[in-house]
Amino acid sequence: MDSFLDVRGLTRRYGGVAALDGCTVDLARGQVTGLIGPNGAGKTTLLNALTGLAKPDAGSVTFEGEDVTGLAAHRMAAKGVVRSFQIVRELGSLTVFETLLIAPPHQAGETLVGALLARPKWWAQERANAAEARRLLERVGLLKLADQPSGMLSGGQKKLLEVARALLMQPKLILLDEPGAGVSPPLREEIIRLVRELKAEGLSFGIVEHDMHLVEEVCDRVHVLAQGRALVSGTFAEATSDPRVVDAYLGVAA
Ligand SMILES: Nc1ncnc2c1ncn2[C@@H]1O[C@H](COP(=O)(O)OP(=O)(O)OP(=O)(O)O)[C@@H](O)[C@H]1O
């Protein structure tokens, strides 16, 4: 089988809490994989561990056959694994265009603040990225808002801008943390359309999401996480009809 992203026995502890506890999941090339599960299941920690923001205590991550366990964010991004970063409120006075350009995390730093501190480097990259940034804003339907302060964007428009920022890094795999959260229904449909379109072009996705409509619409497969590990994997229909999953969501001890 084509090996894309394979997570084996990943463990990450915070004090006495095992946020990930021997988590084994795989994300397939060219597919949208949902990472779902009740609050505190370890979904965000998994995204963080895959993108250098949480160092695993045990286990392994392999991407395209190469061991990438614990690599820093910029190194994962260079390999083609990129996660979306929330647009922080303090940068709301920057225009949409500037916000897109200031945030190529694999280049200038892992955070927006890091990107700001690395300004000279950023200016050089800005010129190279400007044309591509315009193209991507058009792609996600935000070009008409390019000169507006990004703080004025709605929740859904911010999510679209986050996807554009991830795309600027020319990834193979995009990891999205709750793309449907705080998004109005029309823009949620727009995000669903965009993810499907990008998948058709060969991009792969891993999506952490509580909005089951969005998961059902875009995910080829889902892994249901509970208590730091994968409980059930399969299609959305298979997973959500599994009694163990129902129990996990209802808070019944596994
Ligand atoms: N930085 C941290 N420090 C301490 N505990 C943490 C930290 N990050 C996560 N945890 C704990 O690890 C567990 C898993 O958290 P995580 O955020 O990964 O779950 P989640 O599935 O993303 O939850 P949600 O759906 O509510 O966002 C929780 O018990 C959480 O309190």
PDBQT file of the ligand as one rigid body, heavy atoms in Angstrom, charges set to zero:
ROOT
HETATM    1  N1  LIG A 301      -0.386  22.310  26.553  1.00  0.00    +0.000 N 
HETATM    2  C1  LIG A 301      -1.082  21.483  27.344  1.00  0.00    +0.000 A 
HETATM    3  N2  LIG A 301      -0.856  21.444  28.682  1.00  0.00    +0.000 NA
HETATM    4  C2  LIG A 301      -1.527  20.615  29.482  1.00  0.00    +0.000 A 
HETATM    5  N3  LIG A 301      -2.489  19.774  29.064  1.00  0.00    +0.000 NA
HETATM    6  C3  LIG A 301      -2.768  19.757  27.758  1.00  0.00    +0.000 A 
HETATM    7  C4  LIG A 301      -2.091  20.605  26.831  1.00  0.00    +0.000 A 
HETATM    8  N4  LIG A 301      -2.588  20.359  25.597  1.00  0.00    +0.000 NA
HETATM    9  C5  LIG A 301      -3.536  19.417  25.738  1.00  0.00    +0.000 A 
HETATM   10  N5  LIG A 301      -3.653  19.059  27.033  1.00  0.00    +0.000 N 
HETATM   11  C6  LIG A 301      -4.582  18.045  27.566  1.00  0.00    +0.000 C 
HETATM   12  O1  LIG A 301      -4.503  16.916  26.727  1.00  0.00    +0.000 OA
HETATM   13  C7  LIG A 301      -5.804  16.376  26.474  1.00  0.00    +0.000 C 
HETATM   14  C8  LIG A 301      -6.068  16.374  24.983  1.00  0.00    +0.000 C 
HETATM   15  O2  LIG A 301      -6.235  17.708  24.526  1.00  0.00    +0.000 OA
HETATM   16  P1  LIG A 301      -6.480  18.100  23.008  1.00  0.00    +0.000 P 
HETATM   17  O3  LIG A 301      -6.626  19.592  22.970  1.00  0.00    +0.000 OA
HETATM   18  O4  LIG A 301      -5.462  17.499  22.158  1.00  0.00    +0.000 OA
HETATM   19  O5  LIG A 301      -7.874  17.409  22.730  1.00  0.00    +0.000 OA
HETATM   20  P2  LIG A 301      -8.900  17.680  21.552  1.00  0.00    +0.000 P 
HETATM   21  O6  LIG A 301      -9.376  16.341  21.112  1.00  0.00    +0.000 OA
HETATM   22  O7  LIG A 301      -8.287  18.554  20.517  1.00  0.00    +0.000 OA
HETATM   23  O8  LIG A 301     -10.056  18.433  22.309  1.00  0.00    +0.000 OA
HETATM   24  P3  LIG A 301     -11.099  19.538  21.775  1.00  0.00    +0.000 P 
HETATM   25  O9  LIG A 301     -11.994  18.833  20.826  1.00  0.00    +0.000 OA
HETATM   26  O10 LIG A 301     -11.818  19.964  23.018  1.00  0.00    +0.000 OA
HETATM   27  O11 LIG A 301     -10.305  20.640  21.151  1.00  0.00    +0.000 OA
HETATM   28  C9  LIG A 301      -6.768  17.211  27.285  1.00  0.00    +0.000 C 
HETATM   29  O12 LIG A 301      -6.989  16.564  28.529  1.00  0.00    +0.000 OA
HETATM   30  C10 LIG A 301      -6.035  18.512  27.483  1.00  0.00    +0.000 C 
HETATM   31  O13 LIG A 301      -6.439  19.141  28.675  1.00  0.00    +0.000 OA
ENDROOT
TORSDOF 0
